[in-house]
Each structure stands twice: as C-alpha cells, then as structure tokens.
Amino acid sequence: MKEYLSRDLILPELSCGDKESVLKEISAFIARATKLDENNILNTLKDREKLGSTGVGDGIAIPHGKMENLQKPLVSVARKSDGVDFESIDNKPVKILVTLLTPASDPACHLGLLARLTRILTSQDFKIKLLQAKDEDEIYRLFLDEDQKMIGLGVW
C-alpha cells in the first residue's frame, strides 16, 4: 500500500455534506496533491457512480475509476466524522472514503487493488482506529500496518 498511498493523499476531515460535493472536494484535494486534472478525476469518479454507488456499506465508500494517462495507481483516504449520504447499499451514512484511481491501461491492477482495499476495510477494529486517528500520520500508519498484517496472513 505504501507505493499507492502517501500522507499528502489523506484528508482527515471532509467539509462537504452531500455526495456530489464530497466527490468534488476529494477530486480537488487529489488534484492539488498530485497535479492531476481535477475535472478528469471528478468525471472519472462520477462516471463510476452512474453505474451504482460505491458506498459498500458499514460506513465505507470506495469511489474508484480508471484514468487515461495516469502513470501509476493512487489511493486517497478521507473521513467525514458525522457521515454523508452516499447512497450506500445499506443506506447508512459513510464516514470513511477511500478513493482508488488506476491507469486505464491496467484493469487487472484496478481489480486487484480494489479487492485489497475492500479486504482491509472489512476489519471492524481497523475502522474504529481509523475513525479515532488524530491526523494524517496516524491514518497513514494504520493503513500500512493493516496492509502488512494482511500480507502476513497470506491474503496477498
């Protein structure tokens, strides 16, 4: 996970309160951190949402998409402590949003990383710690530790 997630891609608290605004805020945040085109990011995420919500339930959303001209995958983490309606499958507010963008030229990588993130985010203990983390550094460390734990278990 270390090769895809950096502290610069962690947003400890979103300020927006609805799904569309959250996608815009995340897109702008990623664009500032990476110099990628904000509209390209937003359109990629919105196009995927048109297929069905990426709100996977239990307070988690994984907005994702494949982008042309993206050199390497990236992962961004954002929180919304009071939750946001993300049209999740369980109709519960989303508090943790993990955005995945991958090169359009590598769909296998996209599916593999999406599965990896989904697996990491199934741990209730991890989600509680993530919501309680005080800053970017702690969120970053938690993600790397959970990923290493999964590697140690032979999950990937």
C-alpha positions as a printed NumPy array, in Angstrom:
array([[  0.   ,   0.   ,   0.   ],
       [  2.98 ,   2.247,   0.62 ],
       [  3.554,   2.615,  -3.116],
       [ -0.003,   3.956,  -3.686],
       [ -0.87 ,   5.939,  -0.561],
       [  1.034,   8.932,   0.801],
       [  0.382,  11.33 ,   3.664],
       [ -0.344,  14.02 ,   1.038],
       [ -3.354,  11.978,  -0.104],
       [ -5.02 ,  11.811,   3.315],
       [ -7.807,  14.246,   4.152],
       [ -8.642,  13.839,   7.863],
       [-11.993,  15.642,   7.633],
       [-14.159,  16.498,   4.665],
       [-16.051,  19.77 ,   4.886],
       [-18.851,  19.   ,   2.413],
       [-22.109,  17.376,   3.343],
       [-23.572,  15.68 ,   0.256],
       [-22.33 ,  13.051,  -2.179],
       [-21.741,  15.365,  -5.154],
       [-19.869,  17.925,  -3.03 ],
       [-17.785,  15.195,  -1.413],
       [-16.718,  13.867,  -4.83 ],
       [-15.773,  17.418,  -5.861],
       [-13.83 ,  18.011,  -2.644],
       [-11.955,  14.712,  -2.968],
       [-11.18 ,  15.412,  -6.635],
       [ -9.845,  18.899,  -5.854],
       [ -7.793,  17.525,  -2.962],
       [ -6.223,  14.769,  -5.1  ],
       [ -5.563,  17.251,  -7.928],
       [ -3.707,  19.616,  -5.58 ],
       [ -1.622,  16.776,  -4.153],
       [ -0.745,  15.165,  -7.48 ],
       [ -1.037,  17.856, -10.176],
       [ -3.589,  15.674, -11.995],
       [ -6.509,  17.412, -13.693],
       [ -9.321,  17.966, -11.19 ],
       [-12.098,  17.691, -13.786],
       [-10.653,  14.452, -15.134],
       [-10.614,  12.97 , -11.623],
       [-14.154,  14.173, -10.89 ],
       [-15.521,  12.883, -14.201],
       [-13.847,   9.516, -13.645],
       [-15.435,   9.168, -10.196],
       [-18.843,  10.437, -11.331],
       [-18.871,   8.09 , -14.325],
       [-18.304,   5.151, -11.996],
       [-21.036,   6.333,  -9.61 ],
       [-23.504,   6.325, -12.529],
       [-23.074,   2.537, -12.644],
       [-24.069,   2.253,  -8.982],
       [-22.979,   3.709,  -5.701],
       [-19.529,   2.859,  -4.443],
       [-20.933,   3.09 ,  -0.914],
       [-20.243,  -0.516,   0.052],
       [-21.965,  -0.358,   3.428],
       [-20.984,  -0.229,   7.08 ],
       [-19.888,   3.41 ,   6.812],
       [-17.478,   2.813,   3.913],
       [-17.336,   4.11 ,   0.348],
       [-14.666,   3.285,  -2.195],
       [-15.035,   5.763,  -5.049],
       [-12.855,   4.462,  -7.853],
       [-12.102,   4.597, -11.521],
       [ -9.636,   4.012, -14.307],
       [ -7.995,   7.094, -15.784],
       [ -6.292,   7.62 , -19.118],
       [ -2.73 ,   8.948, -18.896],
       [ -2.367,   8.031, -15.218],
       [  1.128,   6.655, -14.705],
       [  0.589,   4.668, -11.514],
       [ -2.264,   3.792,  -9.158],
       [ -3.061,   6.072,  -6.264],
       [ -5.112,   5.732,  -3.111],
       [ -6.561,   8.616,  -1.129],
       [ -8.289,   8.433,   2.258],
       [-10.853,  10.896,   3.575],
       [-13.13 ,  10.948,   6.603],
       [-16.454,  12.585,   7.345],
       [-16.963,  12.129,  11.077],
       [-20.663,  12.957,  11.048],
       [-21.23 ,  10.89 ,   7.911],
       [-22.583,  11.665,   4.47 ],
       [-25.42 ,  10.097,   2.499],
       [-23.574,   8.247,  -0.256],
       [-26.483,   6.091,  -1.426],
       [-24.79 ,   3.106,   0.211],
       [-26.166,  -0.386,  -0.203],
       [-27.196,  -0.417,   3.472],
       [-28.485,   3.194,   3.38 ],
       [-26.162,   4.134,   6.265],
       [-24.068,   7.327,   6.236],
       [-20.484,   6.997,   5.018],
       [-17.701,   8.107,   7.34 ],
       [-14.664,   6.624,   5.582],
       [-13.994,   7.218,   1.884],
       [-11.073,   5.51 ,   0.211],
       [-10.59 ,   6.665,  -3.36 ],
       [ -8.758,   4.47 ,  -5.861],
       [ -7.548,   5.706,  -9.241],
       [ -5.645,   3.385, -11.559],
       [ -4.288,   3.581, -15.104],
       [ -6.978,   2.681, -17.656],
       [ -4.379,   0.522, -19.388],
       [ -4.193,  -1.907, -16.445],
       [ -7.668,  -3.223, -15.492],
       [ -6.191,  -6.206, -13.614],
       [ -4.323,  -3.827, -11.317],
       [ -7.559,  -1.929, -10.698],
       [ -9.457,  -5.059,  -9.686],
       [ -6.599,  -6.322,  -7.53 ],
       [ -6.241,  -3.064,  -5.608],
       [ -9.992,  -2.721,  -5.215],
       [-10.132,  -6.202,  -3.69 ],
       [ -7.172,  -5.385,  -1.46 ],
       [ -8.796,  -2.188,  -0.154],
       [-12.096,  -3.959,   0.381],
       [-10.348,  -6.622,   2.423],
       [ -8.526,  -4.044,   4.563],
       [-11.76 ,  -2.164,   5.202],
       [-13.669,  -5.212,   6.441],
       [-11.883,  -5.151,   9.807],
       [-14.129,  -3.527,  12.426],
       [-11.118,  -2.912,  14.67 ],
       [ -9.298,  -1.15 ,  11.833],
       [-12.314,   1.049,  11.015],
       [-12.69 ,   2.104,  14.654],
       [ -8.995,   3.009,  14.87 ],
       [ -9.211,   4.858,  11.559],
       [-12.129,   6.97 ,  12.773],
       [-10.296,   7.747,  16.02 ],
       [ -6.949,   8.592,  14.386],
       [ -5.869,  12.126,  15.204],
       [ -4.09 ,  13.115,  11.974],
       [ -2.719,  12.152,   8.559],
       [  0.325,  10.437,  10.03 ],
       [ -1.746,   8.137,  12.205],
       [ -4.147,   7.299,   9.368],
       [ -1.199,   6.555,   7.079],
       [  0.453,   4.305,   9.661],
       [ -2.813,   2.448,  10.33 ],
       [ -3.264,   1.69 ,   6.615],
       [  0.309,   0.464,   6.217],
       [  0.068,  -1.662,   9.369],
       [ -3.231,  -3.249,   8.291],
       [ -1.819,  -3.958,   4.833],
       [  1.253,  -5.6  ,   6.38 ],
       [ -0.991,  -7.65 ,   8.648],
       [ -2.875,  -8.938,   5.598],
       [  0.399,  -9.735,   3.847],
       [  1.499, -11.638,   6.963],
       [ -1.737, -13.635,   6.871],
       [ -1.033, -14.544,   3.271],
       [ -4.098, -12.704,   1.975],
       [ -1.947, -11.23 ,  -0.844]])
